[in-house]
């Protein structure tokens, strides 16, 4: 997966953590965009032993991009905006 | 008429609300995303700076008008964004909602317009669950709403207008596709040309887009067949066969898949609306008349969730459904506009029929997928396991679901529904509509349990 920032990236930087490690993202990024453009290869691990997953539909339908956001529970990373100081845990 | 609820703030929902407000109503307006606008004309979050022309191209005028109406209507309705309707109780006429991912709610309604949209239709293949593989719609949303590409050198696979449009958008953004693979033969597309003239401007746009892709230098294979997405933990290549049955391996860093759309019709199902199989569209579609009335009193449908028609048709159908609701409630409604919309919708239906014939879902490709392919990506259930369920006498989809768990996962059959039906029908030697469809179940999307 090489999610790459291509256009419209002149936005303020924000920082949050994933599994304790800092990710620098941009205001307006969804968690999915922020994590994948920030260099992570996956956002969750399949419960059925076939490896990492990194979302699929990007529009809230497939449910394959769930992450745990401290304080707000399980969220779809494709429809949740990244916010400064968020603490995200991959499962 | 006491409480009217409109679910969805895409093109259909926006135009429905506009007509209700015009008639003096103040509907409750529910949208699952933080903002409305739909998918084709999705707005990026605050902070993005591209103007409408660079975001929506030829659709920019329509997008601007739609967004202006969306913003004008919000204060004139009970606007509830970030709210999922996860269940409908038709006898009690109540909706169960979840706001902000945690706050439960219940809404009593007298009438309901469901404008729930659609999702890409895919064909599972080896490697399709790997990071780096998305739907075509997903590849487009990434670029439009986030300014990112799914890769710098993606392969786009599928058929239909979205395939070409996405390819051109990626070229423009500087991520030139390594290959555009269209499963439909050129001649099949050309054959349907006369029917496509029912909407000459859109047809012409399509032809010009097709030409631009052909002149772009991006490899464009038609009548081709994807075999497998290769890679270990990340996408490295697509293996495919051309029309002459020669095998190729095209290196790439991402793959997007999409063969038209499938209605997001789970709420219509829970509302008690019966479904029929549309053989042209190759989709199960909730029953409604041309105005959007369903057999369930007080329940109306519009937009792609009521059968795929595209964003332009969704606007017409949204307004039309609201006018039907008003007329049925003996409220003043615009008769001239009603006649105009009926005429436009009839013409557009002919265009859509030709489009469906030109870009069919490759049901055979899905039906013949190898035993080891995960037909269900949520629970990692293989086509072989589904075929075993067929052998164990599962004559239809819900029985096969109980036996194999296909469709029981987190997406609740949104993605595996059409390909699983193709596999099951083929295994049983019956037509695809004979195996039925996965019934909608509440909650229509996962919700937290306290």
Interface residues (C-beta under 8 A of the other chain):
Chain A: X1 X2 X3 X4 X5 X6 X7 X8 X9 X10 X11 X12 X26 X27 X28 X29 X30 X33 X36 X37 X41 X42 X46 X48 X49 X50 X51 X52 X53 X54 X55 X56 X57 X58 X59 X60 X61 X62 X63 X64 X66 X72 X73 X74 X75 X79 X80 X81
Chain B: X32 X33 X34 X39 X44 X45 X46 X47 X48 X49 X50 X54 X101 X102 X119 X120 X129 X130 X131 X132 X133 X134 X135 X137 X138 X139 X141 X142 X143 X146 X147 X148 X149 X150 X151 X152 X173 X174 X175 X233 X234 X235 X253 X254 X264 X374 X377 X378 X379 X380 X410 X411 X414 X415 X445 X446 X448
